[in-house]
Amino acid sequence: MSAYLDSFRQCFFIPKPTLTEKNLPNQSGRVFIVTGGYAGVGKELCKILYQHNGTVYVAGRSQSKADAAIEEIKKAYPSSDGRLEFLHVDLADLSTIKKSVEDFTAREQRLDVLTNNAGVMTPPVGSITSQSHELQLGTNVLGPWLFTTLLTPLLAKTASASPAGSVRVTWAASLATMFSPRNGLAWAADGSKPKTHGDRATDYAQSKAANVLLAREYAARHGKSVGVVSNAWNPGNLASELQRHSSAVERFIIGFLVYPPIFGGYTELFAGWSEEAGRKENDGRYVVPWGRFGVLRADLEASKEGEKLWEWCERESKPFM
């Protein structure tokens, strides 16, 4: 199947999800982090995991939003034996991330699945992170890379005492990868860093393609050595806070194309919890709505930019590790 036909099938005539809150096994004793877990798709995933007795860290910048979401979820599932905890993490400020990881590792002895769900989409042109990176590149790519890298020793420790394929890192991509530059990334003229295009949609698409590349590179570097599975996913076209920077006209058009956030939760659930996604032969593959493997654009599928991107992330993050 071509990537273009598969992209159409990621929007319309989507098969029913195979893994949902109805058939997810008991998650008692397992520990999870969901970034951006207090809104939209992330909150839906937290609901599913909590009702099946998981310990879920709702990670993000806003304590008040997290507290409200945690209270809502607890009230909805009063019989759960799980736990919901807030973890402060600001992916747009690399200087804060190590402290967030230290906070988590002081509270937990294991981490079974890290869902890199949080992100920003099409903010005003010129928006930057605390380290002056283009906001989408910094928040969607650099921040998650550093957060994941610092958590990898604990993921590896957990994997060493867990069933094969059950410990995972998953990364937020998007249908927008279809509109990313050739090979997923364009580089600045001197080759030192990913190019900032100055176009919100192109920069967003590039950041999502970068997550596909990082997911594959993580699989290549850590899949065999530490036993942690890594996949990227397109959650689907969903109604969520990601659209907060869209214009009124854009939101009107999007309204005809989006699905309820719970369906994106099913996509993330498949990537992080399904048997299929945990198999060795599926490590690094691309997950699409609402839980199945999809087809990437040919040049992105064949792209060798992951290693260069990884090395750039290492250079930029080194002062904060």
C-alpha positions in Angstrom: 0.0 0.0 0.0 1.3 3.5 -0.8 1.8 6.1 1.9 -0.8 8.3 0.3 -3.5 5.6 0.3 -2.5 4.7 3.9 -2.8 8.4 4.9 -6.3 8.4 3.5 -7.1 5.3 5.6 -5.7 7.1 8.7 -8.5 9.6 8.3 -11.5 7.7 6.9 -12.9 4.2 7.1 -10.6 3.4 10.0 -10.8 -0.1 11.4 -12.2 -0.5 15.0 -9.6 -0.5 17.8 -8.5 -3.9 18.9 -7.2 -2.8 22.4 -9.4 -0.7 24.6 -10.5 -0.2 28.2 -12.7 -3.3 27.7 -9.9 -5.8 27.1 -6.7 -4.3 28.6 -5.3 -6.7 31.2 -4.8 -5.6 34.8 -1.9 -3.1 35.1 -1.4 -3.5 38.9 2.2 -3.1 40.0 3.2 -1.3 36.7 4.3 2.4 36.5 3.7 4.7 33.7 4.4 8.3 32.7 2.1 10.2 30.3 3.4 13.6 29.3 0.5 16.1 28.7 -1.6 13.6 30.6 -4.1 16.1 32.0 -5.8 17.0 28.7 -7.0 15.6 25.5 -5.6 12.3 24.3 -3.2 12.0 27.2 -6.0 12.3 29.8 -7.9 9.6 28.0 -4.9 7.2 28.2 -4.5 8.0 31.9 -8.2 7.1 32.4 -7.8 3.7 30.8 -4.6 2.9 32.7 -5.9 4.0 36.1 -9.2 2.1 35.8 -7.0 -1.0 35.2 -5.1 -0.3 38.5 -1.9 1.2 37.0 0.3 3.8 38.7 0.1 6.8 36.3 2.3 9.9 36.5 0.4 12.7 34.8 3.3 14.9 33.6 3.2 18.5 32.5 3.7 22.1 33.5 0.4 22.9 35.2 -0.1 21.6 38.7 -3.7 23.0 38.7 -4.7 21.3 35.5 -3.2 18.0 36.6 -4.9 18.2 40.0 -8.3 18.8 38.3 -7.8 15.9 35.9 -6.6 13.6 38.7 -9.7 14.4 40.8 -12.0 13.9 37.8 -10.5 10.5 37.0 -10.5 9.3 40.6 -14.2 10.2 40.8 -15.0 8.4 37.6 -13.3 5.1 38.7 -13.7 4.9 42.5 -13.0 1.2 42.6 -9.5 1.4 41.1 -6.5 0.2 43.1 -4.2 2.4 41.0 -2.5 5.6 41.7 -2.4 9.0 40.0 0.5 11.3 40.6 1.5 14.7 39.2 5.0 15.1 37.8 6.2 18.5 36.9 8.0 18.6 33.6 8.5 21.6 31.2 9.6 20.2 27.8 10.2 23.8 26.6 12.9 24.3 29.2 15.8 21.8 29.1 17.2 23.2 32.4 14.2 21.8 34.3 14.1 18.3 32.9 16.8 16.6 34.9 15.1 17.8 38.2 11.8 16.2 36.9 13.6 12.9 36.3 15.3 13.0 39.7 11.9 13.7 41.3 10.4 10.7 39.6 13.3 8.3 40.4 13.2 9.4 44.0 9.5 8.2 44.1 9.6 5.1 42.0 11.8 2.0 41.5 10.5 1.1 38.0 9.1 2.6 34.8 7.2 0.3 32.4 6.0 2.7 29.7 6.9 6.3 28.9 4.3 7.9 26.6 5.8 11.0 25.0 2.3 12.5 24.4 2.8 16.2 25.1 3.4 18.7 22.3 2.6 22.0 20.7 1.2 22.6 17.3 1.5 25.7 15.0 2.2 28.4 17.7 2.7 32.0 16.4 5.7 32.3 14.2 8.8 33.3 16.2 7.8 31.3 19.3 10.9 29.9 21.0 11.8 27.8 24.0 13.8 28.9 27.0 17.0 27.9 25.2 15.9 29.8 22.0 15.0 26.8 19.9 11.9 27.1 17.6 9.1 26.2 20.0 7.8 23.1 18.1 11.3 21.6 17.6 12.2 22.3 21.2 9.0 21.1 22.9 8.2 18.2 20.5 11.7 16.9 19.9 14.5 18.1 22.1 12.6 18.1 25.4 11.2 14.5 24.9 14.7 13.3 23.8 16.3 14.6 27.0 13.5 13.3 29.2 13.6 9.9 27.6 17.4 9.7 27.7 17.6 10.5 31.4 14.8 7.9 32.1 16.5 5.2 30.0 18.6 3.7 32.9 15.3 3.1 34.9 13.5 1.8 31.8 16.5 -0.6 31.2 16.4 -1.8 34.8 12.7 -2.4 34.6 13.1 -4.3 31.3 15.7 -6.6 32.8 13.1 -8.0 35.2 10.0 -7.8 33.0 8.6 -9.9 30.2 10.3 -9.3 26.8 8.8 -6.4 24.9 6.7 -5.1 27.8 8.8 -2.0 28.6 8.4 0.7 26.1 8.9 4.3 25.0 6.4 5.7 22.5 6.7 9.0 20.6 4.0 11.4 19.3 4.1 11.7 15.5 1.2 12.9 13.3 -0.4 12.6 9.8 1.6 15.8 9.3 4.7 13.7 8.7 3.4 13.5 5.1 4.1 17.2 4.7 7.6 17.2 6.3 10.7 18.1 4.2 12.3 15.4 2.2 13.8 12.7 4.4 11.9 14.2 7.3 14.3 17.0 8.1 15.9 20.0 6.4 19.1 21.3 7.9 20.4 24.8 8.2 22.9 25.9 5.5 25.9 25.0 7.6 24.4 21.7 8.6 24.7 22.4 12.3 21.0 22.2 13.2 17.5 21.5 11.8 16.2 24.4 9.7 13.6 26.7 11.0 11.3 27.3 8.1 9.3 30.2 9.5 6.1 28.5 8.4 4.1 27.1 11.3 2.8 24.0 9.5 6.1 23.0 7.9 7.9 23.4 11.2 5.2 21.3 12.9 5.4 18.6 10.3 9.2 18.5 10.6 9.0 18.1 14.4 6.6 15.2 14.0 8.8 13.5 11.4 11.7 14.0 13.8 9.8 12.0 16.4 9.5 9.1 13.9 13.3 9.3 13.3 14.0 9.4 17.1 11.7 6.5 17.7 13.6 4.4 15.2 17.0 5.6 16.3 16.1 4.8 19.9 15.1 1.3 18.8 18.3 0.8 17.0 20.4 2.0 19.9 18.5 0.5 22.9 16.2 -2.2 21.6 18.7 -5.1 21.7 21.0 -3.7 24.3 18.5 -2.8 27.1 15.3 -4.5 25.8 13.1 -1.3 25.6 10.7 -1.2 22.6 10.3 2.2 20.9 7.5 3.2 18.5 6.1 6.4 17.1 2.4 6.8 16.5 -0.1 9.1 14.7 -2.9 9.3 17.2 -5.4 10.3 14.6 -7.2 13.5 13.7 -8.6 14.5 17.1 -10.4 17.3 18.9 -7.8 18.4 21.5 -6.0 21.4 23.0 -3.4 21.1 20.2 -5.7 23.2 18.1 -5.6 26.2 20.5 -3.3 28.1 18.2 -5.4 27.5 15.1 -7.5 30.3 13.5 -11.3 30.3 13.7 -11.4 29.2 10.0 -8.9 26.4 10.6 -10.9 25.2 13.6 -14.1 25.3 11.6 -12.6 23.1 8.9 -10.9 20.8 11.4 -14.2 20.3 13.1 -15.5 18.2 10.2 -12.4 15.9 10.3 -11.7 15.1 13.9 -12.7 12.3 16.2 -13.2 12.3 20.0 -9.9 12.1 21.9 -10.6 8.6 23.3 -9.7 7.2 19.9 -6.3 8.7 20.1 -6.0 7.1 23.5 -6.6 3.7 21.8 -3.8 4.4 19.3 -1.4 5.2 22.2 -2.6 2.2 24.1 -1.8 -0.1 21.1 1.7 1.3 20.8 2.5 1.0 24.5 0.5 -2.0 25.7 -0.5 -4.3 22.8 1.2 -7.7 22.3 1.8 -6.9 18.6 3.7 -3.7 19.2 5.9 -5.4 21.7 7.2 -8.0 19.4 10.9 -7.8 18.4 10.2 -7.6 14.7 7.9 -4.6 15.3 10.3 -2.5 17.3 10.6 0.9 15.6 7.5 0.5 13.4 5.0 3.3 12.9 1.5 3.0 14.6 -1.6 4.6 13.1 -5.3 5.0 14.2 -6.7 3.3 16.1 -4.0 0.7 16.7 -2.3 -0.9 13.7 0.9 -0.5 11.7 1.0 2.0 8.9 3.1 3.1 5.9 5.4 6.1 6.0 6.3 8.2 3.0 9.0 6.3 1.1 11.8 8.8 1.6 11.0 9.1 5.3 10.9 5.3 5.7 14.4 5.1 4.1 15.7 8.3 5.8 19.2 8.1 7.5 18.7 11.4 9.3 17.9 9.8 12.6 21.6 9.4 13.6 22.4 13.0 12.8 19.3 14.2 14.6 20.2 12.1 17.6 23.7 13.6 17.7 22.3 17.1 17.5 20.0 16.4 20.4 23.0 15.1 22.4 25.0 18.3 21.7 22.1 20.6 22.6 21.2 18.7 25.7 24.7 18.0 27.1 24.8 21.0 29.4 21.5 19.8 31.0 22.3 16.1 31.5 
